[in-house]
């Protein structure tokens, strides 16, 4: 079973979401997602200032196996991206819940945060996909 920290929220498309408590969230991909993709070779991040709606493709991660879209977990604006990933995409594989974060965005509608999955519900999805 993949590591699924309880303090984070999750999407069905395998993004994790950390509520930063200041009207922004930090977003990355889960350990399960990076493990499924394999070694990442490229990460395409959005421009700061770009607005997205929940479910919009925001970023792309590419591995030796496949390219995968990363989706906005909430409506909001990109306020920061992890510039380190341009030169070191492997950080996502090495530390998906830490130094491998992808972007930070504002939360236009805080009610959308309650639509995200908790660790237990996300764990059920991962378990079903692993079977």
Phi and psi in degrees as a GROMACS rama.xvg file:
@    title "Ramachandran Plot"
@    xaxis  label "Phi"
@    yaxis  label "Psi"
@TYPE xy
-68.7765  156.795  UNK-2
-70.8124  128.4  UNK-3
-134.385  90.5798  UNK-4
-59.3092  133.371  UNK-5
-66.6293  -27.2652  UNK-6
-78.9823  -5.79454  UNK-7
-101.654  164.231  UNK-8
-109.944  165.081  UNK-9
-140.768  160.573  UNK-10
-113.645  161.185  UNK-11
-65.4718  -21.1665  UNK-12
-93.1344  17.0054  UNK-13
75.6138  27.1896  UNK-14
-92.1746  146.442  UNK-15
-104.576  152.835  UNK-16
-134.797  122.797  UNK-17
-107.758  122.137  UNK-18
-77.5919  113.934  UNK-19
-78.7562  -6.72743  UNK-20
79.1864  2.624  UNK-21
-123.463  23.7808  UNK-22
88.3522  4.8114  UNK-23
-124.645  161.749  UNK-24
-128.009  151.143  UNK-25
-104.068  137.253  UNK-26
-126.391  139.721  UNK-27
-149.513  -173.176  UNK-28
-107.582  152.115  UNK-29
-74.0102  165.965  UNK-30
-59.0951  -41.0195  UNK-31
-59.5799  -44.1216  UNK-32
-64.0298  -47.2674  UNK-33
-67.1611  -33.6165  UNK-34
-66.6352  -37.3037  UNK-35
-68.3849  -36.7508  UNK-36
-74.3997  -33.9394  UNK-37
89.0923  -164.419  UNK-38
-64.6999  120.409  UNK-39
-77.2234  138.922  UNK-40
-116.74  -13.9412  UNK-41
-159.885  141.547  UNK-42
-130.066  123.131  UNK-43
-103.827  113.853  UNK-44
-104.233  156.929  UNK-45
-75.8045  166.211  UNK-46
-79.7815  139.914  UNK-47
-63.7678  146.54  UNK-48
91.8958  -10.4062  UNK-49
-79.7696  137.383  UNK-50
-100.022  142.994  UNK-51
-135.505  152.359  UNK-52
-101.316  155.049  UNK-53
-51.4153  131.903  UNK-54
90.4775  -11.564  UNK-55
-69.062  142.609  UNK-56
-68.748  128.9  UNK-57
-112.204  -39.9122  UNK-58
-141.865  170.572  UNK-59
-134.002  134.479  UNK-60
-114.645  134.674  UNK-61
-119.811  135.392  UNK-62
-120.792  -179.708  UNK-63
-66.5631  -20.4519  UNK-64
-89.7893  -42.7121  UNK-65
-164.687  166.948  UNK-66
-108.891  143.413  UNK-67
-138.363  134.15  UNK-68
-74.716  147.445  UNK-69
-112.571  130.841  UNK-70
-106.365  150.871  UNK-71
-67.8253  126.064  UNK-72
-80.3795  -18.0613  UNK-73
-147.169  167.316  UNK-74
-74.5286  136.092  UNK-75
170.1  -171.908  UNK-76
-119.301  139.113  UNK-77
-70.9408  125.113  UNK-78
-112.321  -16.3107  UNK-79
-161.874  145.719  UNK-80
-125.92  155.546  UNK-81
-83.2116  90.4825  UNK-82
-60.3933  -26.5197  UNK-83
-59.3889  -26.6  UNK-84
-71.4827  -18.8599  UNK-85
-60.7282  -41.587  UNK-86
-96.3742  -18.7968  UNK-87
-137.082  65.3266  UNK-88
-61.6984  -21.3029  UNK-89
-65.1012  -14.5729  UNK-90
-58.5476  -31.4024  UNK-91
-64.3273  -39.4337  UNK-92
-70.8147  -40.95  UNK-93
-74.4288  -35.6574  UNK-94
-148.931  68.0398  UNK-95
-61.2889  -28.3691  UNK-96
-97.1817  3.17322  UNK-97
-127.041  -105.209  UNK-98
-65.4746  -10.8138  UNK-99
-92.0261  13.9558  UNK-100
-59.8743  155.265  UNK-101
-102.631  -54.6126  UNK-102
-153.954  163.83  UNK-103
-119.492  143.318  UNK-104
-143.479  154.472  UNK-105
-72.3467  160.247  UNK-106
-112.725  107.302  UNK-107
-72.7879  -32.5923  UNK-108
-132.8  99.8561  UNK-109
-62.5806  -21.196  UNK-110
-62.5559  -26.1134  UNK-111
-65.0856  -25.1501  UNK-112
-62.3956  -32.411  UNK-113
-74.3665  -12.7446  UNK-114
-81.7973  -12.363  UNK-115
-75.4264  160.34  UNK-116
-84.8649  146.607  UNK-117
-85.8507  175.41  UNK-118
-59.3352  -39.7439  UNK-119
-65.5725  -45.9739  UNK-120
-64.9695  -39.8697  UNK-121
-66.8134  -39.0956  UNK-122
-58.685  -37.2921  UNK-123
-62.7019  -38.9527  UNK-124
-65.0872  -46.74  UNK-125
-61.4486  -44.0537  UNK-126
-59.6598  -43.428  UNK-127
-63.9287  -38.1534  UNK-128
-74.1831  -28.3316  UNK-129
-76.6428  -20.5305  UNK-130
